[in-house]
C-alpha cells in the first residue's frame, strides 16, 4: 500500500504502527501495508485495538510468548506474525 493512496484515518493508523522497536515496527507495518486495505471491518477493528495495547503486551503477543484471549485479536496477531 502506498502512503500516497492512504485516507487520513489510515495515515493515522499507519503512524501508530511505528512503535520504535524494529520487531514491532516490522510486524505491525508489514501487516498494515500488505493486508489492512483488503481486511474486513472486523479485522480492521481488531488491528486498531491491537495498536492501543502497551508495547510489552504487543511484544508478548506478536513474538509468540502468549496469545490474546479475544479470538478476533488473536486472528490478527496470527496474521501479523506470518
PyMOL commands that set and color helices and strands:
alter all, ss='L'
color gray80, all
select helices_A, chain A and resi 3-5+8-16+22-36+41-51+55-62+71-81
alter helices_A, ss='H'
color red, helices_A
deselect
rebuild
show_as cartoon
